[in-house]
Amino acid sequence: MKVGLIGIGGMGFVHFNCYKKMEGVKIAVADIRVDMAKEKIKDDSVPVYASYEEMIEKEELDFVDICTPSYLHADMAVYALEHGLHTLCEKPMSTSSAEAQRMIDASEKSGKLLMIAHVVRFMSPYVYLKSVIDSCELGKPVHIIMHRLSEAPKWSWENWMLVPEKSGGVALDLSVHDIDFTHYVFGQPKSLSATYHDLKNNSNHVSTVFEYDGFSVETVGGWFNASIPFRAEYLAVFENGYVESKGGKIINCGKEVSVEAGMTSEDTGINLSGADGYADEIAYFMDCIKRGRQPMRVTPESSKNSVELVEKILKVAKKV
Ligand SMILES: NC(=O)c1ccc[n+]([C@@H]2O[C@H](COP(=O)([O-])OP(=O)(O)OC[C@H]3O[C@@H](n4cnc5c(N)ncnc54)[C@H](O)[C@@H]3O)[C@@H](O)[C@H]2O)c1
């Protein structure tokens, strides 16, 4: 199979390294910063283009993988789908639900697969949490809290992440991971309430409470204008026990659970913890292509739903 990787900044390079480790996968890359891309790739056999349209025209691709800034996702995905290519695209799906719908329409019209790379659905601590919820081994959920905290992302190309119209800010760029996981596992909440702290110095925090029948889920996302280590954790309390993911460990009622070790942030060079899941999500999408099956683990509609939930959160949030 041959992939056309569009964008080889922080996340694109994580994906690139996943493809490099896969047998029989050929890669072409498109990034407007050709010199930067070549410097990173260090492999003359990988063609590098400044224009993704040219790459799509000249290379015999099976699919594209879009790892560009979020405000570019919709146009690029629609272009690739209209040119007959299956499309994997980084999260968030787009910067508005209208754009997300445009992507869905293009996928349906072309008959080509579209999957948004909601990696948390593939990360071992969250796969484990979902298995505990689905099996009811600890009874029904009582309360779940998920944190995702990071230094404000000042490392992106042209600082696009700090421009709300380009990234959607902390809610759509960061907290969307946990927001997406919440409705992936539990479906639409009965109601939600939120608080948004905009500290005007690149420190932004959003906390949301999703109400379900008999329990609630709280997601907290924060960008700090300070050099702090990235952390993504949860504490899930059930009728008969608890599960937590903390400090890189998964704990079930006080006992550490062993799951397969994934990559670390040192391996990827990007601000992540428990950075497994990337190779799995890519392998899953490629398997869907090979089998001609819709990627049911992350449907385009559910990814659009995440964008819609963020839109709702920003609408109802108490601004502080
Ligand atoms: N799943 C995750 O854990 C995770 C983590 C970080 C970022 N992301 C997502 O990945 C995407 C990329 O984020 P990033 O951190 O890699 O950003 P980045 O700024 O590091 O990289 C973006 C890259 O896109 C390139 N680019 C810009 N315009 C282009 C164009 N027209 N054609 C080709 N290339 C172009 C830039 O040169 C840059 O190399 C975003 O949607 C972000 O939300 C996901």
PDBQT file of the ligand as one rigid body, heavy atoms in Angstrom, charges set to zero:
ROOT
HETATM    1  N1  LIG A 401      -3.847  12.819  17.954  1.00  0.00    +0.000 N 
HETATM    2  C1  LIG A 401      -3.051  13.551  18.707  1.00  0.00    +0.000 C 
HETATM    3  O1  LIG A 401      -2.653  13.168  19.791  1.00  0.00    +0.000 OA
HETATM    4  C2  LIG A 401      -2.595  14.881  18.181  1.00  0.00    +0.000 A 
HETATM    5  C3  LIG A 401      -1.522  15.548  18.795  1.00  0.00    +0.000 A 
HETATM    6  C4  LIG A 401      -1.066  16.731  18.219  1.00  0.00    +0.000 A 
HETATM    7  C5  LIG A 401      -1.699  17.251  17.094  1.00  0.00    +0.000 A 
HETATM    8  N2  LIG A 401      -2.755  16.596  16.551  1.00  0.00    +0.000 N 
HETATM    9  C6  LIG A 401      -3.445  17.125  15.368  1.00  0.00    +0.000 C 
HETATM   10  O2  LIG A 401      -2.601  16.934  14.231  1.00  0.00    +0.000 OA
HETATM   11  C7  LIG A 401      -2.763  18.004  13.310  1.00  0.00    +0.000 C 
HETATM   12  C8  LIG A 401      -1.386  18.619  13.053  1.00  0.00    +0.000 C 
HETATM   13  O3  LIG A 401      -0.854  19.125  14.273  1.00  0.00    +0.000 OA
HETATM   14  P1  LIG A 401       0.716  19.289  14.495  1.00  0.00    +0.000 P 
HETATM   15  O4  LIG A 401       0.950  19.377  15.943  1.00  0.00    +0.000 OA
HETATM   16  O5  LIG A 401       1.438  18.252  13.729  1.00  0.00    +0.000 OA
HETATM   17  O6  LIG A 401       0.958  20.729  13.819  1.00  0.00    +0.000 OA
HETATM   18  P2  LIG A 401       2.337  21.270  13.243  1.00  0.00    +0.000 P 
HETATM   19  O7  LIG A 401       2.171  22.763  13.160  1.00  0.00    +0.000 OA
HETATM   20  O8  LIG A 401       3.477  20.722  14.031  1.00  0.00    +0.000 OA
HETATM   21  O9  LIG A 401       2.446  20.635  11.786  1.00  0.00    +0.000 OA
HETATM   22  C9  LIG A 401       1.604  21.011  10.727  1.00  0.00    +0.000 C 
HETATM   23  C10 LIG A 401       2.382  20.769   9.435  1.00  0.00    +0.000 C 
HETATM   24  O10 LIG A 401       1.515  21.053   8.332  1.00  0.00    +0.000 OA
HETATM   25  C11 LIG A 401       2.301  21.685   7.316  1.00  0.00    +0.000 C 
HETATM   26  N3  LIG A 401       1.418  22.398   6.407  1.00  0.00    +0.000 N 
HETATM   27  C12 LIG A 401       0.789  23.582   6.599  1.00  0.00    +0.000 A 
HETATM   28  N4  LIG A 401       0.058  23.905   5.506  1.00  0.00    +0.000 NA
HETATM   29  C13 LIG A 401       0.227  22.900   4.605  1.00  0.00    +0.000 A 
HETATM   30  C14 LIG A 401      -0.243  22.665   3.288  1.00  0.00    +0.000 A 
HETATM   31  N5  LIG A 401      -1.086  23.504   2.677  1.00  0.00    +0.000 N 
HETATM   32  N6  LIG A 401       0.152  21.531   2.670  1.00  0.00    +0.000 NA
HETATM   33  C15 LIG A 401       1.002  20.659   3.263  1.00  0.00    +0.000 A 
HETATM   34  N7  LIG A 401       1.490  20.832   4.521  1.00  0.00    +0.000 NA
HETATM   35  C16 LIG A 401       1.116  21.945   5.174  1.00  0.00    +0.000 A 
HETATM   36  C17 LIG A 401       3.254  22.576   8.082  1.00  0.00    +0.000 C 
HETATM   37  O11 LIG A 401       4.385  22.932   7.335  1.00  0.00    +0.000 OA
HETATM   38  C18 LIG A 401       3.597  21.688   9.285  1.00  0.00    +0.000 C 
HETATM   39  O12 LIG A 401       4.763  20.913   9.025  1.00  0.00    +0.000 OA
HETATM   40  C19 LIG A 401      -3.761  18.975  13.961  1.00  0.00    +0.000 C 
HETATM   41  O13 LIG A 401      -5.035  18.746  13.445  1.00  0.00    +0.000 OA
HETATM   42  C20 LIG A 401      -3.706  18.622  15.435  1.00  0.00    +0.000 C 
HETATM   43  O14 LIG A 401      -4.911  18.900  16.129  1.00  0.00    +0.000 OA
HETATM   44  C21 LIG A 401      -3.200  15.414  17.051  1.00  0.00    +0.000 A 
ENDROOT
TORSDOF 0
